[in-house]
Amino acid sequence: MPIYEFQCTECGEKKEILFKSSDEKVEMKCEKCGSENLQRVLNSTNFSVSGGGSGTSASGATASTHKCSGGSCTTYDIPGPTR
């Protein structure tokens, strides 16, 4: 039963949601402002990347590093529910 953390794109409030199964319907709504615009955020309690750079971890997550205006940027693709 994974717990995922989401952040409201309207007010910035964070909310943890427990998913009992992949078929479960869960209300994705900010408790502070009522917005349904939630974005999944990286949370150290349910995901970790080791070794840095590009690749796939045992959890199915992928990380890719590329050049950007600030030097280098890493993008993480995390499996699980999205909004």
C-alpha positions in Angstrom: 0.0 0.0 0.0 2.0 3.0 -1.2 1.6 6.5 0.1 2.1 9.3 -2.4 2.5 13.0 -1.7 0.8 15.6 -3.8 1.0 19.4 -3.7 -1.8 21.8 -4.7 -0.8 23.9 -7.6 -3.1 26.7 -6.4 -2.1 27.2 -2.8 0.9 25.0 -2.3 -0.6 22.8 0.4 0.8 19.2 0.5 -1.3 16.1 1.1 -0.3 12.4 1.5 -2.7 9.9 0.0 -2.7 6.1 0.8 -3.6 3.9 -2.2 -4.8 0.5 -1.1 -5.0 -0.8 -4.6 -4.3 0.4 -8.2 -8.0 0.3 -8.9 -9.1 2.3 -5.9 -10.8 5.6 -6.6 -9.4 8.3 -4.3 -10.6 11.9 -4.0 -7.9 14.2 -5.4 -8.8 17.5 -3.8 -6.9 20.1 -1.7 -8.3 20.2 1.8 -7.2 23.8 2.2 -8.6 25.6 -0.9 -10.7 22.9 -2.6 -8.8 22.8 -5.8 -8.6 19.6 -7.8 -5.2 20.7 -9.3 -2.8 18.4 -7.5 0.7 17.5 -8.7 2.7 14.5 -7.4 5.9 15.5 -5.6 9.1 13.6 -4.9 9.0 12.3 -1.3 12.1 10.8 0.3 9.9 8.4 2.3 8.6 6.5 -0.8 11.3 6.8 -3.4 15.1 7.0 -3.7 17.6 7.1 -6.5 21.0 5.7 -6.1 24.1 6.1 -8.3 23.0 9.4 -9.9 22.9 9.9 -13.6 20.6 8.1 -16.0 19.0 4.7 -15.5 16.2 2.7 -14.0 15.9 1.7 -10.3 14.4 -1.5 -9.0 11.1 0.4 -8.3 10.7 1.1 -12.1 11.6 4.8 -11.7 13.8 6.4 -14.2 16.2 9.3 -14.0 17.7 11.2 -16.9 20.3 14.0 -16.7 20.7 16.6 -19.5 22.3 20.0 -20.0 20.2 23.1 -19.3 20.8 26.8 -18.7 21.9 26.1 -15.1 24.5 23.5 -16.0 22.8 20.1 -15.7 19.3 19.1 -14.8 17.9 15.8 -13.7 14.3 14.6 -14.5 12.7 11.8 -12.6 9.9 9.7 -14.0 8.2 8.0 -10.9 5.7 5.2 -11.4 2.3 5.5 -9.7 -0.8 7.7 -9.9 -0.5 11.1 -11.5 -2.9 14.0 -11.8 
